[in-house]
Amino acid sequence: MKTITIRRLDLQFDAGQITKGSTEQQARQALDLINLTLQREPFGLGAQLFAHRDEIEVESGENSD
């Protein structure tokens, strides 16, 4: 199997809609939900996102919609 790695990928999502807890907890929950979707059959890619603790930078802010 050929593996492709993408580094320095940003993830932006509406916190508090589906995820709960601290900013870090919500980020982890979002990654878990995305990974479930990426692996779901029959349309899943068999892909997985990895969050390396020593490289995670979490920012939080409010949108002015």
Secondary structure per residue as TSV (DSSP state, phi and psi in degrees):
chain	resnum	aa	ss	phi	psi
A	1	M	-	360.0	132.7
A	2	K	-	-85.1	134.5
A	3	T	-	-113.6	133.7
A	4	I	-	-116.2	131.1
A	5	T	-	-113.5	129.0
A	6	I	-	-111.7	123.5
A	7	R	-	-108.1	158.2
A	8	R	S	60.2	47.5
A	9	L	-	-95.0	131.0
A	10	D	-	-94.8	143.5
A	11	L	-	-122.6	125.1
A	12	Q	-	-125.0	131.1
A	13	F	-	-149.8	163.5
A	14	D	-	-80.8	98.2
A	15	A	T	-67.4	145.7
A	16	G	T	87.4	-10.2
A	17	Q	T	-78.6	-51.5
A	18	I	S	-117.0	-31.8
A	19	T	-	-94.0	154.0
A	20	K	-	-136.3	158.5
A	21	G	S	107.8	-160.8
A	22	S	S	-68.8	169.2
A	23	T	H	-57.1	-44.8
A	24	E	H	-64.9	-40.6
A	25	Q	H	-64.0	-41.6
A	26	Q	H	-66.8	-37.5
A	27	A	H	-63.1	-43.4
A	28	R	H	-64.5	-41.9
A	29	Q	H	-63.6	-40.6
A	30	A	H	-62.3	-43.6
A	31	L	H	-61.9	-41.0
A	32	D	H	-61.9	-43.8
A	33	L	H	-65.3	-40.5
A	34	I	H	-64.6	-42.7
A	35	N	H	-62.8	-39.3
A	36	L	H	-60.6	-41.6
A	37	T	H	-67.9	-42.0
A	38	L	H	-63.7	-27.0
A	39	Q	H	-100.0	-7.3
A	40	R	-	-67.2	135.3
A	41	E	T	-88.8	153.8
A	42	P	T	-90.7	-2.0
A	43	F	T	-101.0	-2.5
A	44	G	-	-64.5	150.2
A	45	L	-	-86.8	-9.1
A	46	G	S	69.6	22.3
A	47	A	-	-96.1	163.3
A	48	Q	-	-149.9	139.6
A	49	L	-	-93.8	138.0
A	50	F	-	-115.6	134.1
A	51	A	-	-111.6	111.9
A	52	H	-	-86.4	117.4
A	53	R	G	-52.0	-38.0
A	54	D	G	-76.5	-6.3
A	55	E	G	-118.5	3.5
A	56	I	-	-80.9	130.3
A	57	E	-	-126.3	114.1
A	58	V	-	-106.0	127.2
A	59	E	-	-119.5	148.1
A	60	S	-	-135.5	141.7
A	61	G	-	-160.6	168.2
A	62	E	-	-102.1	138.5
A	63	N	-	-83.3	148.1
A	64	S	-	-105.2	60.6
A	65	D	-	-82.2	360.0
